Amino acid sequence: MLKIGLIGCGFMGTMHANCYKNLEGVELAAVADVRPEKAQELAAGTNAVIYGDGKELIAGADVDIIDICLPTYLHAEYALLAMEKVKYLFVEKPVTLTVAESEELMKKSAETGCQVQVGQVIRFWDEYVALRDIVASNKYGKVVNANFRRLSPSPDWGWNNWLHTTELSGGAGQDLHIHDVDYVLSLFGEPKSLYSIKNVVGEANSYVNTVMQYDDFVVGVEGTWNLPASHPFQATFRVVFEKAVVENDGKFMLYTEAGAEQIVIEKKELAAAGGTQGNISDLGGYYNELLYFTQQAIAGAPIQQAALKDAAASLKFLLEKELSFHA
């Protein structure tokens, strides 16, 4: 049984805990949070040992892997310590607050041999996985243009409002927009050129819109969390091929000259921790990414999807080319 130590019991930590409770061959062995009530909530129904701080967990817990779901500005400090203890580490996205910190993590990973996966969860989301397969198949010809959008109401769930403190989170550009940036880079590589704009009024980096020019097609990537609470969260894409359009906007659709049809993705049923029936789709890519991560750890195999080097490259592209763009 793979023993998991989870550090950070907020929104994302809760999501990860629910995934672990539905994975076979793993157990939540330890949880840590400076808010005891949050740790107790996540440990409910398990035999997990509760720690008051992640450093205490790293120092004393009997675990095989560690999962860090802390605010971004704490990632590097705790990840460096965790890599001294375990051979498999999961770090939520974005990997770190700065490029220098991500480089430090890569150096430590090389020194310790610790395999690190980063929570660039879009790489594991069903519709995005299907789109990757469609692009690779070339069944509809070359990509002509593409657009990826991630629009969100203002996130109000961050501990001590850290998400809205740009110096701690990097703002929507680094915390939200990086999802689609990372996916586009994984799908198409780096563009030959780009043009990027961001908001100048309000919270820094709360809106980013970038156009990327490749050799023979263009990709637009837009992200914001500067929307009122009444606005629904939207994560959409539209990819135009020579012979079809694939679009994910409420429904996952294929449009060709022959007509329109919905692309159906089969969802595996599971029994949730509380005993009710549910879909893996309820946990989405979070389940898929942690299934992959734990399977690799159980097999003693290297992390090849959403690996540390990939997340570090995406962060470097975002910070040094997009958010620092000058025409």
Secondary structure in CASP SS format (residue, H / E / C, confidence):
PFRMAT SS
TARGET T0000
AUTHOR 0000-0000-0000
METHOD secondary structure of the structure
MODEL  1
M C 1.00
L E 1.00
K E 1.00
I E 1.00
G E 1.00
L E 1.00
I E 1.00
G C 1.00
C C 1.00
G C 1.00
F H 1.00
M H 1.00
G H 1.00
T H 1.00
M H 1.00
H H 1.00
A H 1.00
N H 1.00
C H 1.00
Y H 1.00
K H 1.00
N C 1.00
L C 1.00
E C 1.00
G C 1.00
V E 1.00
E E 1.00
L E 1.00
A E 1.00
A E 1.00
V E 1.00
A E 1.00
D C 1.00
V C 1.00
R C 1.00
P H 1.00
E H 1.00
K H 1.00
A H 1.00
Q H 1.00
E H 1.00
L H 1.00
A H 1.00
A C 1.00
G C 1.00
T C 1.00
N C 1.00
A C 1.00
V E 1.00
I E 1.00
Y E 1.00
G C 1.00
D C 1.00
G H 1.00
K H 1.00
E H 1.00
L H 1.00
I H 1.00
A H 1.00
G H 1.00
A C 1.00
D C 1.00
V C 1.00
D C 1.00
I E 1.00
I E 1.00
D E 1.00
I E 1.00
C C 1.00
L C 1.00
P C 1.00
T H 1.00
Y H 1.00
L H 1.00
H H 1.00
A H 1.00
E H 1.00
Y H 1.00
A H 1.00
L H 1.00
L H 1.00
A H 1.00
M C 1.00
E C 1.00
K C 1.00
V C 1.00
K C 1.00
Y E 1.00
L E 1.00
F E 1.00
V E 1.00
E C 1.00
K C 1.00
P C 1.00
V C 1.00
T C 1.00
L C 1.00
T C 1.00
V H 1.00
A H 1.00
E H 1.00
S H 1.00
E H 1.00
E H 1.00
L H 1.00
M H 1.00
K H 1.00
K H 1.00
S H 1.00
A H 1.00
E H 1.00
T H 1.00
G C 1.00
C C 1.00
Q E 1.00
V E 1.00
Q E 1.00
V E 1.00
G C 1.00
Q C 1.00
V H 1.00
I H 1.00
R H 1.00
F H 1.00
W C 1.00
D H 1.00
E H 1.00
Y H 1.00
V H 1.00
A H 1.00
L H 1.00
R H 1.00
D H 1.00
I H 1.00
V H 1.00
A H 1.00
S H 1.00
N C 1.00
K C 1.00
Y C 1.00
G C 1.00
K C 1.00
V E 1.00
V E 1.00
N E 1.00
A E 1.00
N E 1.00
F E 1.00
R E 1.00
R E 1.00
L E 1.00
S E 1.00
P E 1.00
S C 1.00
P C 1.00
D C 1.00
W C 1.00
G C 1.00
W H 1.00
N H 1.00
N H 1.00
W H 1.00
L H 1.00
H H 1.00
T C 1.00
T H 1.00
E H 1.00
L H 1.00
S H 1.00
G C 1.00
G H 1.00
A H 1.00
G H 1.00
Q H 1.00
D H 1.00
L C 1.00
H H 1.00
I H 1.00
H H 1.00
D H 1.00
V H 1.00
D H 1.00
Y H 1.00
V H 1.00
L H 1.00
S H 1.00
L H 1.00
F H 1.00
G C 1.00
E C 1.00
P C 1.00
K C 1.00
S E 1.00
L E 1.00
Y E 1.00
S E 1.00
I E 1.00
K E 1.00
N C 1.00
V C 1.00
V C 1.00
G C 1.00
E C 1.00
A C 1.00
N C 1.00
S C 1.00
Y E 1.00
V E 1.00
N E 1.00
T E 1.00
V E 1.00
M E 1.00
Q E 1.00
Y C 1.00
D C 1.00
D C 1.00
F C 1.00
V E 1.00
V E 1.00
G E 1.00
V E 1.00
E E 1.00
G E 1.00
T E 1.00
W E 1.00
N E 1.00
L E 1.00
P C 1.00
A C 1.00
S C 1.00
H C 1.00
P C 1.00
F C 1.00
Q E 1.00
A E 1.00
T E 1.00
F E 1.00
R E 1.00
V E 1.00
V E 1.00
F E 1.00
E C 1.00
K C 1.00
A C 1.00
V E 1.00
V E 1.00
E E 1.00
N E 1.00
D C 1.00
G C 1.00
K C 1.00
F E 1.00
M E 1.00
L E 1.00
Y E 1.00
T E 1.00
E C 1.00
A C 1.00
G E 1.00
A E 1.00
E E 1.00
Q E 1.00
I C 1.00
V C 1.00
I C 1.00
E C 1.00
K C 1.00
K C 1.00
E E 1.00
L E 1.00
A E 1.00
A C 1.00
A C 1.00
G C 1.00
G C 1.00
T C 1.00
Q E 1.00
G E 1.00
N E 1.00
I H 1.00
S H 1.00
D H 1.00
L C 1.00
G H 1.00
G H 1.00
Y H 1.00
Y H 1.00
N H 1.00
E H 1.00
L H 1.00
L H 1.00
Y H 1.00
F H 1.00
T H 1.00
Q H 1.00
Q H 1.00
A H 1.00
I H 1.00
A H 1.00
G C 1.00
A C 1.00
P C 1.00
I C 1.00
Q C 1.00
Q C 1.00
A C 1.00
A E 1.00
L H 1.00
K H 1.00
D H 1.00
A H 1.00
A H 1.00
A H 1.00
S H 1.00
L H 1.00
K H 1.00
F H 1.00
L H 1.00
L H 1.00
E H 1.00
K H 1.00
E H 1.00
L C 1.00
S C 1.00
F C 1.00
H C 1.00
A C 1.00
END
